[in-house]
């Protein structure tokens, strides 16, 4: 009887040790998968950032039924940067509104440029453009969803620093205050 109990205990001990080894292997594998997943997410986020560097978002363009939004945007951009008028039709690739149509609300417009230098030049022109003020439109850079969330979290710090007279700005996914980089916690 004792011999059979000893044999059963030994068998159970070996099974428990085997299970512990499997659990440890699975934990190691899981940790590698988590790291790979984080790396892949960051690579996708970087790809989104890169792709969005070619785009601008326009807020405030009145929405009309059966509109030719591309022509309307090209005309607006030609007014903002008249010296670039000749190449505007080639530089603007795709223009579309975001989301579904809503009553009494203008949807944002996304502009994808074929040349980043043209997009950057337009972005510089919009900063001090009287056309933007008179037309009631604002231009914004495109950001991935995660970067927008980070920006929302960091913006109070940027705003507070600017009110204190410090140099503060957001550059994906960090904010910089007087040259010091600040990340989102957690």
C-alpha positions in Angstrom: 0.0 0.0 0.0 2.8 2.4 0.9 4.7 1.5 -2.2 1.7 2.3 -4.4 1.1 5.6 -2.5 4.8 6.5 -3.0 4.5 5.7 -6.7 1.4 7.9 -7.0 3.0 10.8 -5.1 6.1 10.5 -7.3 4.0 10.5 -10.5 2.0 13.5 -9.2 5.3 15.3 -8.3 6.6 14.7 -11.8 3.3 15.9 -13.3 3.4 19.1 -11.2 7.0 19.7 -12.2 6.1 19.2 -15.8 3.2 21.7 -15.5 5.5 24.2 -13.7 7.9 23.9 -16.6 5.2 24.4 -19.2 3.8 27.4 -17.3 7.3 29.0 -17.1 7.8 28.4 -20.9 4.3 29.9 -21.6 5.2 32.9 -19.4 8.4 33.4 -21.3 6.6 33.0 -24.7 3.9 35.4 -23.5 6.4 38.1 -22.5 8.1 37.8 -25.9 4.7 38.1 -27.6 3.9 41.2 -25.6 7.2 42.8 -26.5 6.7 42.0 -30.2 3.1 43.3 -30.0 4.3 46.6 -28.5 7.0 46.9 -31.1 4.5 46.2 -33.9 2.1 48.8 -32.5 4.8 51.4 -32.4 5.9 50.6 -35.9 2.3 50.9 -37.1 2.0 54.2 -35.2 5.2 55.5 -36.9 3.8 54.5 -40.3 0.6 56.4 -39.6 2.5 59.4 -38.5 4.6 59.3 -41.7 1.6 58.9 -43.9 -0.2 61.7 -42.1 2.7 64.1 -42.8 1.4 64.3 -46.3 -2.1 65.5 -45.2 -3.8 68.6 -43.7 -7.2 68.8 -42.1 -9.3 71.8 -42.8 -12.0 72.9 -40.3 -14.8 75.3 -41.2 -15.6 74.8 -44.9 -19.3 75.1 -45.4 -20.8 71.9 -46.6 -23.0 72.0 -49.7 -25.1 69.3 -51.4 -23.4 67.8 -54.4 -20.3 69.8 -53.8 -17.0 69.4 -55.6 -14.9 69.7 -52.5 -11.6 69.1 -54.3 -12.1 72.1 -56.6 -13.3 74.2 -53.7 -10.2 73.3 -51.7 -7.8 74.0 -54.6 -9.4 77.4 -55.0 -9.0 78.1 -51.3 -5.3 77.0 -51.3 -4.7 79.1 -54.4 -6.0 82.1 -52.6 -3.8 81.4 -49.5 -0.7 80.8 -51.6 -1.1 82.5 -54.9 2.5 81.9 -56.0 1.8 78.2 -55.9 -1.4 78.4 -58.0 0.1 76.8 -61.1 1.1 73.6 -59.4 -1.8 73.3 -57.0 -3.9 71.0 -59.2 -1.0 68.5 -59.4 0.0 68.9 -55.7 -3.4 68.1 -54.3 -4.1 64.4 -54.7 -7.2 63.5 -52.7 -9.7 65.7 -50.9 -12.7 64.3 -48.9 -14.8 65.0 -45.9 -14.5 63.0 -42.7 -17.4 60.8 -41.4 -21.1 60.8 -42.3 -23.1 63.8 -43.2 -24.7 65.5 -40.1 -27.4 68.2 -40.0 -26.2 71.7 -39.0 -22.6 70.6 -38.7 -19.7 71.0 -41.2 -17.4 67.9 -41.4 -13.7 68.4 -41.5 -11.9 68.1 -44.9 -8.8 66.0 -45.4 -6.4 67.0 -48.1 -3.7 64.5 -49.2 -0.8 66.2 -51.1 1.4 64.5 -53.7 4.4 66.6 -52.6 5.2 67.2 -48.9 7.1 70.3 -49.6 3.9 71.9 -51.1 2.0 70.7 -48.0 4.6 72.3 -45.7 4.5 75.5 -47.7 0.8 75.7 -47.5 1.0 75.0 -43.7 3.4 77.9 -43.3 1.1 80.2 -45.3 -2.0 79.3 -43.3 -0.5 80.5 -40.0 -0.8 84.2 -40.9 -3.3 84.1 -43.7 -6.0 86.7 -43.8 -7.9 84.5 -46.2 -8.3 81.8 -43.5 -9.7 84.4 -41.1 -12.1 85.9 -43.6 -13.2 82.5 -44.8 -13.5 81.2 -41.3 -11.3 78.1 -41.9 -8.6 76.6 -39.8 -5.9 74.2 -40.9 -4.6 71.4 -38.6 -2.0 68.7 -39.0 -3.2 65.1 -39.0 -2.3 62.9 -36.1 -3.0 59.2 -35.3 -5.7 58.6 -32.7 -3.1 57.7 -30.0 -1.2 60.9 -30.6 -4.4 62.9 -30.4 -5.1 61.3 -27.0 -1.5 62.0 -25.9 -1.9 65.6 -27.1 -5.1 66.1 -25.1 -3.4 64.8 -22.0 -0.3 66.9 -22.4 -2.0 70.1 -23.6 -2.7 71.6 -20.1 1.0 71.4 -19.3 1.8 73.2 -22.6 -0.8 75.8 -22.1 0.4 76.5 -18.5 4.0 76.7 -19.7 3.1 79.2 -22.5 1.2 81.4 -20.0 4.4 81.4 -17.9 6.3 82.7 -20.9 8.1 79.4 -21.7 8.7 77.9 -25.1 6.3 74.9 -25.2 5.0 72.8 -28.1 3.8 69.3 -29.0 5.7 67.0 -31.3 4.3 63.5 -31.6 4.1 61.8 -29.1 5.8 64.2 -26.6 5.6 67.8 -25.5 8.6 70.0 -25.1 8.8 72.7 -22.5 12.0 74.8 -22.7 13.8 72.0 -24.4 12.8 69.4 -21.9 10.8 66.4 -23.2 7.7 65.3 -21.4 5.9 62.1 -22.0 2.4 60.9 -21.1 2.4 59.0 -17.9 1.3 55.4 -18.0 
